[in-house]
Amino acid sequence: MGDKAKDIIETKSISLDEVLAVLSLNKPEELIGVEETAYFECREVSYLTSIGEQSDKERNKFNLVKDVVSIANSGGGVICIGVKTLEKTNEKIEYITEINPVPDSHIQMKNWEDILFNYTIPSFKRQWLEYGYSGSDKKIFWIKIADIRDTPESPVLVSLSKKYDEGLSTIRENFGLYFRDRSVNVPYPPEKLHSYIQTGLKGGDNDGQARYLKSMLEAIDTKIDLLSKKVNKENVEQIKFASREEVIQNAIKKLDGSKGFFYLHAFPTKDVVVKDFWGQGDKSVYHFIKNTPHLREMGWDLRVAYSEYPYPNKNKWEITNGNRKINSFDIRGGLFSAGSIDEFLNWGVKDYKTNEKHNTVNAFALTEYVDTFFQTLEFFRTVFEIKSDYEIEAGFINTGADTNLLFPPHIVSIFQSLTDTIKQDKWNVNVNYNDNKHPSYFAGQLVQEIFVNGFNFVGRPGYPYLVEDENGYKVNEELYIKQK
């Protein structure tokens, strides 16, 4: 999108109505410092203006269709062409730095409408688009995209030929369902497409009751099974192992495993059945999965795209964020989350000189992810009255021995550093029911173990992104909150 920013800069996120107001008043300069969002896409160069190889033209065509369709599927928004952007270091935020108009000849709206019409299923309607210029001298070209979620055509899918992949010499079909995850176009995995197809073939069960019936019956079976037998320590270990294997194998199938992923699994040590587990009201597990705790709006945590919704998977509510993140909440009180390294936990590492042969994890991102998991666990067991100790296991899967941690310098007292490659890839932490420590202490204990035993990092004198007091190490949450 633009150059990489090297300094932390105060920016702002504004609503879609505010963006439209600025454009209608012909004051595009007021957009400087405004961040990209799920409903606001910024481009310095126009679509389809490459003079290079055919592969470049195909790539630009693909980007046009993805941008417009994903915004339409996610609630509508605006694309602005003729603005320069920068990216905050190690944050998934781009913001406008200056107005940089493009030549009139680069605005080819009629051609773009034809492409959108011909390469989408169902065909993208022209009436879903409005467009024009903002600024006294046509400084910015804008495209307003309608919210199509309540239309009979929703969702619209991308379907076009491409031959821009490296090493690809023949044209093949590209097909996908795209939504916006903040400012990124995210494809739905095959499981979600299959779910749409199944629902349609079975009569369009809009209320979702048929889909949940099997899971509800399984939940009843689980409750009866737990109540009918006495669970001893050996049983708990067997159940925990089976639960761990189930969620990890599920994550392997659904996440991007090109560089591996990091997981966190919290398992209650006592018999637990969450009351009214399959309800969907404001105080339900279903609602909680969509509203997990977080330190800041654009951080690394358990939240997913606004377009994602929980769905039942055996005795769990499960939710995914494309192929980069998966969360599941078990009727037995278990909590699982996993995030891919590529495009999630390695975000921003390219801003620093690292050994490209190594698989690098952003330690700043990893620490926040761990911290918000423990916050989520605390909230989960408190709200749903889960009276049990917890055993938490964390680790890397399919990462390889060449994985290391990068500590980016977010404040003066934290220096840039790269660790040795991974020495240990699994850790355990216990959370006692009667322990009143803040979740950041349990997270700090785990993170410190990962830094030291996992990557042989010894603090001088402390550990990046952690602080220490009389109760031990805890995550420096204030540091992250300052990055809002």
C-alpha positions as CSV (number, residue, x, y, z in Angstrom):
1,M,0.0,0.0,0.0
2,G,2.7,2.4,0.8
3,D,6.1,2.9,2.5
4,K,6.7,1.5,5.9
5,A,6.6,4.0,8.8
6,K,9.5,3.8,11.2
7,D,8.0,5.8,14.0
8,I,4.9,5.5,16.1
9,I,2.6,8.3,15.0
10,E,-0.7,9.4,16.5
11,T,-3.4,8.7,13.9
12,K,-7.2,8.4,14.1
13,S,-10.0,6.2,12.8
14,I,-13.2,7.9,11.7
15,S,-16.6,6.5,10.8
16,L,-17.8,5.9,7.3
17,D,-20.2,8.8,7.6
18,E,-17.3,11.1,8.6
19,V,-15.3,10.0,5.6
20,L,-18.2,10.7,3.2
21,A,-18.8,14.1,4.8
22,V,-15.1,15.1,4.2
23,L,-15.4,14.0,0.6
24,S,-18.7,15.8,0.0
25,L,-17.3,19.0,1.4
26,N,-14.3,18.8,-1.0
27,K,-11.8,18.9,1.8
28,P,-9.7,15.8,1.2
29,E,-6.8,17.3,3.1
30,E,-8.7,16.6,6.3
31,L,-8.2,12.8,5.6
32,I,-4.4,13.1,6.4
33,G,-3.7,11.0,9.4
34,V,-6.8,8.9,9.0
35,E,-6.4,5.2,9.2
36,E,-7.6,2.5,6.8
37,T,-10.5,0.4,8.1
38,A,-12.8,-2.3,7.0
39,Y,-14.9,0.4,5.3
40,F,-12.2,2.7,4.1
41,E,-9.6,1.6,1.5
42,C,-6.8,3.9,0.3
43,R,-4.7,3.7,-2.9
44,E,-1.9,5.8,-4.2
45,V,-2.1,4.4,-7.7
46,S,-5.1,3.5,-9.7
47,Y,-6.3,0.1,-10.7
48,L,-5.3,-1.4,-14.1
49,T,-2.7,1.2,-15.0
50,S,0.3,-1.1,-15.2
51,I,2.2,-1.1,-18.5
52,G,4.2,-4.2,-17.7
53,E,3.6,-7.9,-18.2
54,Q,0.2,-9.5,-18.6
55,S,0.6,-11.0,-15.1
56,D,0.7,-7.4,-13.7
57,K,-2.6,-6.6,-15.4
58,E,-4.2,-9.8,-14.1
59,R,-3.0,-9.1,-10.6
60,N,-4.4,-5.5,-10.7
61,K,-7.7,-6.9,-12.0
62,F,-7.8,-9.4,-9.2
63,N,-7.1,-6.6,-6.6
64,L,-9.9,-4.4,-8.0
65,V,-12.5,-7.2,-7.7
66,K,-11.3,-8.3,-4.3
67,D,-11.3,-4.8,-2.8
68,V,-14.8,-3.9,-4.1
69,V,-16.4,-7.3,-3.4
70,S,-15.0,-7.7,0.1
71,I,-16.1,-4.2,1.2
72,A,-19.6,-4.9,-0.3
73,N,-19.9,-8.2,1.5
74,S,-18.8,-6.6,4.8
75,G,-21.2,-3.7,5.0
76,G,-20.1,-1.2,2.4
77,G,-17.6,1.5,2.3
78,V,-15.4,3.8,0.3
79,I,-12.2,3.5,-1.8
80,C,-10.1,6.6,-2.3
81,I,-7.6,6.8,-5.1
82,G,-4.9,9.5,-5.0
83,V,-3.7,9.3,-1.5
84,K,-0.3,8.2,-0.2
85,T,-0.1,5.9,2.9
86,L,2.4,4.7,5.5
87,E,2.2,1.7,7.8
88,K,2.9,2.0,11.5
89,T,5.8,-0.2,12.5
90,N,4.7,-3.6,13.6
91,E,1.0,-2.7,13.6
92,K,-1.7,-3.6,11.1
93,I,-2.5,0.0,10.5
94,E,-2.0,2.2,7.4
95,Y,-2.8,5.9,7.4
96,I,-2.9,8.7,4.9
97,T,0.1,11.0,4.9
98,E,-0.5,13.2,1.9
99,I,-2.8,13.8,-1.1
100,N,-1.2,12.6,-4.3
101,P,-3.6,12.9,-7.3
102,V,-3.4,10.5,-10.2
103,P,-3.8,11.5,-13.9
104,D,-7.4,11.6,-15.2
105,S,-6.5,8.9,-17.8
106,H,-5.9,6.5,-14.9
107,I,-9.5,6.6,-13.8
108,Q,-11.3,4.0,-15.9
109,M,-14.6,3.6,-14.1
110,K,-16.5,2.1,-17.1
111,N,-13.8,-0.5,-17.6
112,W,-13.8,-1.3,-13.9
113,E,-17.6,-1.7,-13.8
114,D,-17.3,-4.2,-16.7
115,I,-14.7,-6.2,-14.9
116,L,-16.7,-6.3,-11.7
117,F,-19.8,-7.4,-13.7
118,N,-18.0,-10.1,-15.6
119,Y,-15.8,-11.6,-12.9
120,T,-18.2,-12.0,-9.9
121,I,-21.0,-14.5,-9.0
122,P,-23.7,-13.3,-9.1
123,S,-22.7,-10.4,-11.3
124,F,-21.9,-7.2,-9.4
125,K,-24.6,-4.6,-10.0
126,R,-23.6,-1.2,-11.2
127,Q,-26.2,0.5,-9.0
128,W,-24.2,-0.7,-6.0
129,L,-21.5,1.9,-6.9
130,E,-21.4,5.6,-6.7
131,Y,-18.2,7.6,-7.6
132,G,-16.8,11.1,-8.2
133,Y,-14.0,13.5,-7.3
134,S,-13.3,15.4,-4.1
135,G,-11.3,18.6,-4.0
136,S,-11.5,21.8,-6.1
137,D,-9.0,20.4,-8.7
138,K,-10.1,16.7,-8.6
139,K,-7.5,15.7,-6.0
140,I,-9.1,12.4,-5.0
141,F,-11.3,10.0,-6.9
142,W,-13.7,8.1,-4.7
143,I,-15.8,5.0,-5.1
144,K,-18.7,4.4,-2.7
145,I,-19.7,0.8,-2.4
146,A,-23.1,-0.2,-1.1
147,D,-23.8,-2.6,1.8
148,I,-25.3,-5.7,0.0
149,R,-25.7,-8.0,3.0
150,D,-29.5,-7.8,3.0
151,T,-29.8,-8.2,-0.7
152,P,-30.9,-11.5,-2.4
153,E,-27.5,-11.6,-4.2
154,S,-25.4,-11.6,-1.0
155,P,-22.7,-12.8,-0.7
156,V,-21.0,-12.0,-4.0
157,L,-18.0,-14.3,-4.9
158,V,-14.9,-13.6,-6.9
159,S,-14.4,-15.7,-10.1
160,L,-11.7,-14.8,-12.6
161,S,-8.7,-16.2,-14.4
162,K,-5.2,-15.5,-13.2
163,K,-1.7,-16.4,-14.2
164,Y,0.4,-14.2,-11.9
165,D,1.5,-16.8,-9.4
166,E,5.2,-17.4,-9.5
167,G,6.2,-20.2,-11.8
168,L,2.7,-20.4,-13.3
169,S,2.6,-20.4,-17.0
170,T,-1.0,-21.4,-17.7
171,I,-4.2,-19.6,-16.8
172,R,-6.3,-21.1,-14.1
173,E,-9.5,-20.1,-12.4
174,N,-9.5,-18.2,-9.1
175,F,-12.6,-18.5,-7.0
176,G,-13.2,-17.2,-3.6
177,L,-15.5,-15.6,-1.0
178,Y,-13.9,-12.4,0.5
179,F,-14.7,-10.3,3.5
180,R,-12.9,-7.5,5.2
181,D,-10.8,-8.1,8.4
182,R,-10.2,-4.5,9.4
183,S,-8.3,-3.2,6.3
184,V,-7.4,-6.6,4.9
185,N,-9.3,-8.7,2.3
186,V,-9.7,-12.2,3.8
187,P,-10.9,-15.3,1.9
188,Y,-13.3,-17.7,3.6
189,P,-11.9,-21.2,3.9
190,P,-13.4,-24.1,2.0
191,E,-15.3,-25.2,5.1
192,K,-17.3,-22.0,5.1
193,L,-18.1,-22.2,1.4
194,H,-19.3,-25.7,2.0
195,S,-21.5,-24.5,4.8
196,Y,-23.1,-21.9,2.5
197,I,-23.8,-24.6,-0.1
198,Q,-25.2,-27.0,2.4
199,T,-27.5,-24.4,3.9
200,G,-28.8,-23.5,0.4
201,L,-29.4,-27.1,-0.7
202,K,-31.3,-27.9,2.5
203,G,-33.8,-25.1,2.1
204,G,-32.0,-22.1,3.5
205,D,-32.4,-22.6,7.2
206,N,-32.1,-18.9,8.1
207,D,-32.6,-19.4,11.8
208,G,-29.8,-22.0,11.9
209,Q,-31.8,-24.4,14.2
210,A,-31.2,-27.4,12.0
211,R,-27.5,-26.9,12.0
212,Y,-27.4,-26.7,15.8
213,L,-29.7,-29.6,16.6
214,K,-27.0,-32.3,16.3
215,S,-24.6,-30.3,18.4
216,M,-27.3,-29.7,21.1
217,L,-27.9,-33.5,21.3
218,E,-24.2,-34.1,21.6
219,A,-24.1,-31.5,24.5
220,I,-26.8,-33.4,26.3
221,D,-24.9,-36.7,25.9
222,T,-21.8,-35.0,27.2
223,K,-23.6,-33.8,30.3
224,I,-25.1,-37.2,31.0
225,D,-21.7,-38.8,30.5
226,L,-20.0,-36.5,33.0
227,L,-22.7,-36.9,35.6
228,S,-22.8,-40.7,35.3
229,K,-19.2,-41.4,36.1
230,K,-16.8,-40.5,38.8
231,V,-13.8,-38.7,37.2
232,N,-10.4,-39.3,38.9
233,K,-7.0,-37.8,38.1
234,E,-6.3,-40.4,35.5
235,N,-9.6,-39.8,33.7
236,V,-8.9,-36.0,33.6
237,E,-5.5,-36.6,32.0
238,Q,-7.0,-38.8,29.4
239,I,-9.9,-36.4,28.7
240,K,-7.4,-33.4,28.5
241,F,-5.1,-35.3,26.1
242,A,-8.1,-36.2,23.9
243,S,-9.4,-32.6,24.0
244,R,-6.0,-31.2,23.1
245,E,-5.5,-33.6,20.2
246,E,-8.9,-32.8,18.8
247,V,-8.6,-29.0,18.8
248,I,-5.0,-29.1,17.5
249,Q,-5.8,-31.4,14.6
250,N,-8.8,-29.2,13.8
251,A,-6.5,-26.2,13.8
252,I,-4.0,-27.9,11.6
253,K,-6.7,-28.5,9.0
254,K,-8.0,-24.9,9.1
255,L,-5.0,-22.7,9.6
256,D,-2.2,-21.6,7.3
257,G,0.5,-24.0,8.3
258,S,3.2,-22.7,5.9
259,K,5.2,-21.4,8.8
260,G,3.4,-23.1,11.6
261,F,1.2,-21.7,14.3
262,F,1.1,-21.0,18.1
263,Y,-1.7,-22.4,20.2
264,L,-3.1,-21.9,23.8
265,H,-5.3,-24.6,25.4
266,A,-7.0,-24.1,28.8
267,F,-8.5,-27.2,30.3
268,P,-10.6,-27.3,33.6
269,T,-9.4,-29.9,36.1
270,K,-12.9,-30.5,37.5
271,D,-16.2,-31.7,35.9
272,V,-17.8,-28.7,34.2
273,V,-20.8,-28.2,32.0
274,V,-21.5,-24.6,31.0
275,K,-25.1,-23.7,31.6
276,D,-27.3,-22.7,28.6
277,F,-24.2,-23.2,26.4
278,W,-26.1,-23.1,23.1
279,G,-28.1,-19.9,23.7
280,Q,-27.4,-16.8,21.6
281,G,-28.5,-13.9,23.8
282,D,-26.4,-10.9,25.0
283,K,-25.0,-12.9,27.9
284,S,-24.3,-16.1,26.0
285,V,-21.1,-17.9,25.1
286,Y,-22.0,-17.2,21.5
287,H,-22.1,-13.5,22.1
288,F,-18.9,-13.6,24.2
289,I,-16.9,-15.3,21.4
290,K,-17.6,-12.2,19.2
291,N,-16.7,-9.8,22.0
292,T,-13.5,-11.1,23.6
293,P,-11.3,-8.8,25.8
294,H,-8.6,-6.8,24.2
295,L,-6.0,-4.1,25.1
296,R,-6.4,-1.9,21.9
297,E,-8.4,-1.7,18.8
298,M,-5.7,-2.8,16.4
299,G,-3.8,-5.3,18.4
300,W,-3.0,-9.1,18.4
301,D,-5.8,-10.8,20.3
302,L,-8.6,-13.3,20.0
303,R,-11.0,-11.1,18.1
304,V,-12.0,-12.0,14.5
305,A,-13.5,-10.1,11.6
306,Y,-16.9,-8.5,12.0
307,S,-18.2,-10.7,9.2
308,E,-17.4,-14.0,11.1
309,Y,-19.9,-15.7,13.3
310,P,-19.5,-18.7,15.7
311,Y,-20.7,-22.0,14.5
312,P,-21.1,-25.4,16.4
313,N,-18.4,-28.0,16.0
314,K,-19.3,-31.1,18.1
315,N,-19.4,-29.8,21.7
316,K,-17.9,-26.4,21.0
317,W,-18.7,-23.0,19.6
318,E,-16.0,-22.3,17.1
319,I,-15.0,-19.2,15.1
320,T,-12.3,-18.6,12.6
321,N,-10.6,-15.6,11.0
322,G,-9.9,-16.7,7.5
323,N,-7.0,-19.2,7.8
324,R,-5.0,-17.1,10.3
325,K,-6.8,-17.6,13.6
326,I,-9.2,-20.1,15.3
327,N,-11.0,-20.0,18.7
328,S,-13.2,-22.6,20.3
329,F,-15.1,-22.6,23.6
330,D,-16.1,-26.1,24.9
331,I,-19.3,-26.9,26.8
332,R,-16.9,-28.6,29.4
333,G,-15.4,-25.2,30.0
334,G,-12.3,-25.6,27.8
335,L,-10.9,-22.7,25.8
336,F,-8.6,-23.0,22.8
337,S,-7.0,-20.4,20.5
338,A,-4.4,-20.7,17.8
339,G,-2.9,-18.1,15.4
340,S,-0.8,-18.7,12.3
341,I,2.7,-17.2,12.3
342,D,2.5,-16.1,8.7
343,E,0.4,-12.9,8.3
344,F,-0.4,-12.8,12.0
345,L,2.4,-13.4,14.5
346,N,5.2,-12.4,12.1
347,W,3.5,-9.1,11.2
348,G,6.0,-6.3,10.8
349,V,9.2,-8.4,11.1
350,K,10.2,-7.4,7.5
351,D,10.8,-3.9,8.8
352,Y,13.9,-5.2,10.4
353,K,17.0,-7.0,9.0
354,T,16.6,-10.6,9.9
355,N,17.9,-13.9,8.4
356,E,15.4,-14.6,5.7
357,K,16.0,-18.3,6.1
358,H,14.7,-18.2,9.7
359,N,11.0,-18.3,10.7
360,T,10.6,-15.2,12.7
361,V,7.9,-14.5,15.3
362,N,7.2,-10.9,16.5
363,A,7.6,-11.1,20.3
364,F,5.6,-7.9,20.8
365,A,2.6,-9.6,19.0
366,L,3.1,-12.9,20.8
367,T,3.1,-11.3,24.2
368,E,-0.1,-9.4,23.6
369,Y,-1.8,-12.6,22.2
370,V,-0.9,-14.6,25.3
371,D,-2.0,-11.8,27.6
372,T,-5.4,-11.5,26.0
373,F,-5.9,-15.2,26.1
374,F,-5.6,-15.2,29.9
375,Q,-7.9,-12.2,30.1
376,T,-10.4,-14.1,28.0
377,L,-10.1,-17.2,30.1
378,E,-10.7,-15.1,33.3
379,F,-13.7,-13.5,31.9
380,F,-15.0,-16.8,30.5
381,R,-14.8,-18.6,33.8
382,T,-16.1,-15.7,35.8
383,V,-19.2,-14.9,33.7
384,F,-20.2,-18.5,33.3
385,E,-19.4,-19.5,36.8
386,I,-16.8,-22.2,36.0
387,K,-15.5,-23.2,39.5
388,S,-12.4,-25.1,38.6
389,D,-8.6,-24.8,38.4
390,Y,-7.2,-24.7,34.9
391,E,-4.2,-26.2,33.3
392,I,-2.9,-24.2,30.4
393,E,-0.7,-25.6,27.7
394,A,0.9,-23.4,25.0
395,G,3.2,-24.3,22.2
396,F,4.3,-24.0,18.6
397,I,3.1,-26.5,15.9
398,N,5.0,-27.2,12.6
399,T,7.4,-24.4,13.1
400,G,10.8,-26.1,12.7
401,A,14.0,-25.7,14.5
402,D,14.9,-22.4,12.7
403,T,12.2,-20.3,14.4
404,N,13.3,-17.3,16.5
405,L,11.9,-14.3,18.2
406,L,12.3,-10.6,17.2
407,F,11.9,-7.9,19.9
408,P,11.1,-4.7,18.1
409,P,12.0,-1.5,20.0
410,H,8.6,0.0,20.9
411,I,10.0,2.3,23.6
412,V,13.4,3.7,24.3
413,S,14.1,1.2,27.2
414,I,13.4,-1.8,25.0
415,F,16.1,-2.5,22.4
416,Q,15.8,-4.3,19.2
417,S,17.0,-7.9,19.6
418,L,16.8,-11.3,17.8
419,T,17.0,-14.5,19.8
420,D,18.6,-17.8,19.1
421,T,16.4,-20.4,17.3
422,I,13.8,-22.3,19.3
423,K,15.0,-24.7,22.0
424,Q,11.6,-25.7,23.5
425,D,8.2,-25.6,21.9
426,K,5.7,-26.4,24.6
427,W,5.0,-25.0,28.1
428,N,2.5,-25.4,30.9
429,V,1.0,-22.9,33.4
430,N,-1.7,-23.6,36.1
431,V,-4.4,-21.1,37.1
432,N,-5.9,-21.8,40.5
433,Y,-9.6,-21.0,41.1
434,N,-8.9,-19.3,44.4
435,D,-5.9,-17.3,43.1
436,N,-6.9,-13.6,42.8
437,K,-3.9,-12.5,40.8
438,H,-4.6,-10.4,37.7
439,P,-4.5,-12.5,34.4
440,S,-1.5,-10.5,33.3
441,Y,0.6,-12.3,35.9
442,F,-0.2,-15.8,34.6
443,A,0.5,-14.4,31.1
444,G,3.8,-12.9,32.3
445,Q,4.8,-16.3,33.8
446,L,4.2,-18.1,30.5
447,V,5.8,-15.4,28.4
448,Q,8.9,-15.3,30.6
449,E,9.2,-19.1,30.2
450,I,8.9,-18.8,26.4
451,F,11.6,-16.1,26.3
452,V,14.1,-18.1,28.5
453,N,13.5,-21.8,28.0
454,G,12.0,-21.5,24.6
455,F,14.5,-19.1,22.9
456,N,17.4,-18.8,25.4
457,F,16.7,-15.1,25.9
458,V,18.1,-13.8,29.2
459,G,16.9,-10.3,30.1
460,R,19.3,-7.5,30.8
461,P,18.1,-6.8,33.5
462,G,14.4,-7.6,32.8
463,Y,12.4,-9.0,29.9
464,P,10.9,-7.0,27.0
465,Y,7.2,-6.2,27.3
466,L,7.1,-7.5,30.9
467,V,7.4,-5.7,34.3
468,E,8.2,-7.2,37.7
469,D,6.8,-6.5,41.2
470,E,6.4,-8.4,44.5
471,N,4.0,-10.9,42.8
472,G,6.3,-11.7,39.9
473,Y,6.4,-10.9,36.2
474,K,3.4,-9.6,34.4
475,V,2.7,-8.3,30.9
476,N,3.3,-4.6,30.6
477,E,-0.3,-3.9,29.5
478,E,0.2,-0.1,29.8
479,L,2.9,-0.3,27.1
480,Y,0.3,-1.8,24.7
481,I,-2.4,0.6,25.7
482,K,-0.1,3.5,24.8
483,Q,0.1,2.2,21.3
484,K,-3.6,2.8,20.6
